[in-house]
Amino acid sequence: MKLKLLFTLLTLIALPVSAKGSDNVICVKAGDTGSLLSAIEQANRQNADTLCERLFILIPDGTYDLGELTLTAITGHNISLVGQSMEGTVIVNAPKAENEGIGKTATLLNRGYDTYVQDLTLRNALDYYNAGAAGRAVCWQDKGSRTIMKRVRMLSYQDTYYSDNETCQHYFEEAEIHGTIDFICGAGDVYFNRCLLVTEKRNPDGSGRNVIAAPRTSVTPWGYVFDHCTVRNIVSPFHYARGWHTHPRCAWLYTCLESPEKLERDRFDPRGMRTVNSDFLEYHTTDADGRIVSPSSNVITFTLKDERRTLETIMQAEAARRFIVKNVFPGWRPEKTLKKLSKQASRLQTAYLR
C-alpha cells in the first residue's frame, strides 16, 4: 500500500502540468512550451467565471518558444502568471514579417479580468528591421481590465504593449518596456509606476525618431500616467508621445531621462495621426543626477491638416498632485492588491520554483 501511494505521488510530481495542494496552483515544466500552453488552457477552463478563486500558473526559468504562434489567449479570470525571475523566464514568439500587424502578432492576448503577471519576460521576435514600412509586433495585447504587472519585461520595437479596451484600467509597477515607435499604445487608463522605458534604435544605424506612447483615449478621463519612470535611450532621439485618435491623454510626472539631450525639443509630437485633441502634460522631469530639465513653459500647437489645438504642456504642482493612483482608479486600489498578490507569489516561488 505504501509503495503504491509513493508511486502515485511520484507520477503526479512528474506531470508537466500539475495542480498542487490547496494553493490553487498549476506548475509548468521548466522550458517546456507545450506544458506552458497546457497550463494556460487548463486555467482558462478552470477560471471561466469572473467569480472564480485566484489561480496561479508558476513558470520556472527557461525559454518558452512559441515559434510563429500568435495571440495565445488568456480568457479566464483571476489568473496569475508568475515566473521565477524577470530575466530568466522568457516567453517568446516570432511571427513572419509579412504578417506584421497590431491585432495579429501578440505573444499573449489577454481577455481576462483581474489578471496578474510577475517576474517574467515577453518577447516578440518579429524581424522588425526587415519588416518593411511597419513592424507592429505586440508582446501583450490586453482586451481585459484590471490587469496588474510587477517586474515584467517586454521586448519588441513597434506597438510592444497594446491596451485594447476603451474602458480598461491597468497598473504596472517596476516593469521594463522596450521599443521604437508607439511602443506603449492604446486606450483606457493605465498607470506606470517606477517603470523603465527603453527606446531602441529606430533604424539599424540609429537614424530616425522614436515615440514612446500613442494613446487613443476615448471614454476614460486619465489615459496613460507615467509616475517616477526612467527613460533609457539607445541612440535615436525621441518624443514622449503622439496622438493616435479620439482624445488622447497622457501625463509624465517626475520622469528621469538618462539622456535628456535625446528628447526632441517640442517634447511631444505636434503632428496628430487622426486627431489634434491631445492632452499631453509633464511635470518635474530630471536628468540622471536629479537636476530638473523640464522647461518653465512648453506651448505646443497640435496640427492635423487644417485643424489646430494649442496647449501648455507643463503642469504646475497643484495640477500634478491630481495624478495619484487613488484618483486615477477611485473604485480600484491596484497598489494594495499588488502588495497582497506579490507576497503570495513570492511564497509560491519559494515553495515550488526554488
N, C-alpha and C positions, 0 to 999 in steps of 0.2 A: 504493500500500500504506500509506504514511504517512497519507494523507488518510482512508483507510478506518479505520485504527486511531484517529485523532483523533476521527472521527465516533462511533465506538463508545464511547470514553471520555466524550464529551460527553453521549451518550444515557444512560449509566449515572449520571452526575452529576445529570441532570435528573429521574431517577426519584424519586417522593415517598418511597419506602422503598427503601433500598439497603444491602446488606452491603458493607463496605469492608475490604479488606486482611486482615491476619492477626489483627486485634484482636477479631474476632467481634462486630461492631457492626452495628446497624440504625439508620439515621438517619431521623428523621421530618421531613417538610417543614413548615417554620415555619407555625404557625397552622392547619394542615390537619387537621381532625378525622378525616377518612377515612384519612389517612396514619397517624395515631396508632393507629387501630383495626386497620389492616392490619399495622402493626408488632407489635402485641400478638398478633394471630392467628398471624403468622409465627413469633414467639418461642415461642408455645405449642406449635406443631407441631415446631419445631426442638429444643426442650428438653423433650420429653415425658418423658424418662428422668431420674431423680434423679442419675445419674452424668454428665450432660452437662456440657461445658465452660461456664463462665460466659459469658452473652450480655448485652451492653449495648444498651439502647434509649436513644438520645440524642434529647432533645426540646428544640428551640430555644425561646427566649422567644416567647410568644404565648398566646392563649386558645383552648383546645380544648373547644368547646361540644358536649356530648353530648345536649343537649336533654332530653327526658323519658326517655332511655335509662338504665336502672339495671343494676346487677350486671354491669358489664363485667368479665369474668373473666380473671385471670391463673392459668392452670392448669399452665404449665411450671415448671421448677425451675432454680435458679441464674440467675435473670433479674434484671437491674438496670435500673431506670427512673431515668434521670439527666436532670434538667432543666438549663437554662442558669443559672437563678437562682431562688431560692425565691419572690421577689416577682413575677418576670416570666413564669415558666412556670406556667400555670394550667389545670387540668383541672376542668371544672365540669359538673354536671348539675342538672336542675330537675324532679324528679318532681311529679306532680299532688298537691296537698294531700290529696285524698281517698284517695290510695294510700299515705299515710304508713305506716311500719312498720319495725321494726328489721331484719327479714330481707328487706325488699323494696326498699329505697331506695338502697342503697350506690352511690356514684360508681364505686368499684372494689372488686371482690371477689377477694381473694387465696386461692387454693387451693394455691399452690406452696410448696415448701420452699426455704429459703436465699434468699429474695427480698431485694433491696437497693434502697432508694429514697433519692434525694438531690436536693436543690435544686429543689423544685417545691411548688406549692400544689394541694391538693384542696379543692374547694368543692361542698357540696351546697346548692343554692339553692331548696330546697322553701320555700314561703311559710309559714314557721313560725308567725308571729303570726296567720295566718288558717286554721290547720290544725285548729282545734277543741281538744278536750281534750288531744291529744298531737300532737307534731310530730316524730316519730322519723325523722331524716334522717342516714344514715350516710355519712361520706366514705370510710372504709376499713374494710371487714369482712374479718377475717382468719381463715380456716379452715386456714391452713398453719401452719408453725412455723419458728423461727429467722429471722424477718424482722428486718432491721436498717434503721432510718431515721435519716438525717442531714440536718438543716436541711430538714425537711418541715413545711409549714404546712397545718393542716386547719381549714376554716371551715364551721361549722354551728351548731346550737343544742342539740338533744337527740340523745344517742347518737352523737356525732360520730365517735368511734373505738370499734370493737367487736372485741375479741379473742374469736373464736367457735370455740375449740378447747380442750377441757378440759385437755389436756396440753401446750399450746403454750408456747414460750419466745420472747420478742421483746425487742428492745433499741432504745431511742430515745436520740438524742443531739442536743442543741441544736434540738429540734423546737418547734413552736408549735401549740397546740391550743386552739380556741375553742369555747365552748358555754354552756349554761344548766343543764340538768338531766341528771345521769348521763352527762355527755358523754365520759367515759372509762369504758367498761363492758365486762364480760365475764369470761372465765375465764383460767386459765393463770398463768404467772409472766411479768410484764412489767416491765422496768426502764426508768425515765425518768430520764436523766442530764442535768442542766443544761437542762431544758426550760422554756419559757414557757407557762403555762396562763392563759387569758384568760376570765373569766366575763362573759358578755354580759348584757344586760337580760333578766330573766325575762319581763316583760311590757313593752309599748312605753313605759309610763310609769315603768318601773323598779321597780314593786311586785313582790311575790313573793320567793321564796327559791331560790337555786341550790344544786346539789350537784355537786361536780366528779366524783367517782368512784363507781361502783356495781359492785364486784367480785362475782363469783359463784363464787369459788374452790371447787373440789370435790376434786380429787385432787393438786394441786401444793402444795408446802409454803410458798411465799412470797407469792403473789398479786401485787399491784401495789406496786412500790417506787419512791418519788419521792425522788431524791437531788439536793440542791442545785438544786431547781426554784424558779421565781419565779411567784407568783400575782398577776396584774393584774386588778383588779376594776372592772367597769363598773356602778356604781350599786347593783345588787341585792346584798343580803347572801348569804352562802354557808356551807355546811358542806364540810368536806374530803371526806366520803364517807358513804354509807349502804349497808347490806347488801342485796344482791339476793336470793340464796337459797343454799342449801347451807352452806358455811363460809367466808364472805368474809374476805379478809385484805388489808390494805394498811398500808404504813409511810411516814411522811413525815419525812425527815431533812434538816436544815439548809435548811428552806424559807424563802424570803424573801417576806414579804407586803408588797406595796406599799401596801395599805390594811388594816392589821391590825384596825382597828375594824369592818370589814365581816365578819369571821369570826364566826359565831354563837358564843355563849358556851359551849355544850357541845362545839363544835368538830366533832364527828361526830354525825350524825343518830341519835338513840337509837331511832327508830321503824323496826323491820325491815319490809321488804316481804314476805318469806316465811321469815325466819329471825331468831333472836336470837344466833346463834353467830358474831358478828362479832369478829375480832381486828384492831382498829384501833389503830395506835401512832403516836407523834410524838416527835421529838427535836430540840431546839435550833432552834426557829423564831425568825426575826428579822424586824425591820422593815427598811425600805429603807436605814436608817442603820446597820444591823448590831446594833441592840440586841435582846437576847433577849426575846421576848414569849411564849414557852411558859410556862405556869404550872408550879409545882413539882409539882402533882398535878392530875389531871383524871379523876375517877372517874365513869363513865357506867353506868347501868343500861339495857341494851338491852331493848326490850319488843316483844312480838307477842301480842296478846290476853292470855292468862293466863300466858304464858311470860316469864321474866326471866333476864337474864345481866348480872352486874356486872363491870366491867373497869377497871383503871387503865390509861389510855392513854398516859401519859408514861413514856418509857423512860429508863433510866439509861445512862451512856456505854458500859458493858461490853456491854449488850444491843444498843445501836445499832451497835457495831462488827461485829456479825454480818452486817449488811446490805450487804455489798460484792459486787461483780459476781462474783468467783470463787467465792463461797459460794452465791449465787443460781443460778449456772449452772456447776456443778462439772465438767461434761463438755463445756462450750462456752465459748469466750472471745470473745464478740462484740466487745468493745472492740478486740481485736487484729485480728480480721477486718475491722472497720470501718476501722481505720487503713490497712490494705492496700488495701481497695476504694476508700476516699476518695482516696487518692493516685492510683490507677489512673483513677478517674473524672475527677479534675482534669486529668490528662494528656489524656484523650479530649475533655474540654470544650474545652481549648485547641486541640486538633488539628482538631475538627470543628465546634464551635459558636461560635468567636470569630475 
